[in-house]
């Protein structure tokens, strides 16, 4: 059974930075597509950034210029460097892996941006 180990969340002041990490385990294949979503209470889970088919990088408009997604060269791992964080970025961030029509999700890591 696939598992995602997420880390890097925490409390940061506005303008600060965090780096999220996600490592998939329990699978023999590499996810062609991996990315990050986030969710706040009362809102739908929303796309943040992704590396589609391990080739094309896509960002949500609200994080362009601030967040950077990357993948490990040899592992089922994906990272999200988050700079210039703002209170509106506060959410639970979820790692996502996709192969064909199937999605797998991590447990989520809390990111809180507050003074």
N, C-alpha and C positions, 0 to 999 in steps of 0.2 A: 504494500500500500504506500502510495506516495505521501511524503511528508515534506513540508517546507519549514525550515528553521529560519525565523526572522529575528533580526536584532538591529540595534542602532537607534531605536526610538528613545524618547525621553523628554525632559523639560528643557526648553531653551528660550532665551529672551528674544524679543523681536529683533530682526537683523542678524541673528545667529545662524549657525549651520548644524546640520546633522547628516550622517551618512547611514542609510539603511542597507542592510545586507539580507539576502535570501539565498539559502542553499537547499536544493531539492535532494531528497534521498529516498531510497526504497524503490527506485525505478532503474531499469537498465538502459533506457533510452534517454536522449537529450530532448528537452522541450524545444521545438522549433521557435515558438513564440513565448516570451516571458515579459512580464511587466508589473506595474504597480497600479493599484486602485486605492481609493480612500473613501471613508464613510463617516459621517457625523450623525448623531441621533436625529431622527425625523427626516433624514434625507436619503436619497438613493445612493448606492455605491457609484462612484464616478471614476472614470478613467483619469489617470495621472500621466503615465508615460509607459511606453512599451517598445520592445524591439521585435518587430513582426517578422516571422520566418527567419529570425536571426540575421536579418539584413537591414530592414527599414526601421528607422527610429521615428517615433511619433510622440508628440507632447500635447497635452491639453493646453489650451490658450493661457489659462491662468497660471501656468508654471513655466512657460517659455522664457528663456533667459535667466532663470533662477535654478532650475533643477536639471540634472544631467543623469541619464541612465546609461549603464554600461553592463557588460557581461564578462564573466571569466572566460578565458580563452579555452579552457579544458574541462570546465565543470558546469553542472546545472546550477549556476549561480547568477544572480542579477543584483545590481546595486543601484541605489538612488542617492546621488549627492544633492542635498538640498541646501541652497544658500539663500540669503536674504529672506529668511522665514518670517512670516507675518502671522498674527493671531488667527486669520481666516484659514491658515494651513492646519490648524488644530484638527486632528481626526485620527481615526484608526487606519493605518496603512496596511494593505493586504498585498502580499505577493501572489502573482498569478502565473500559472503555466498552462499552455494550451498546445494540444496536439490534435489535429483534425478538428472535430466538433466538440471535443471534450476539454473542460476546464478543471483545473485543480487549484485550490486556494490554501493559503496559509492561515494561521490563527489570527494574525494581525498584530501589529505593534503600535503602541500609542505614541503619538507625537503631540506634544502640547507646547504651544508658543504663547508665552505670557511673561509679563514683567513682574 
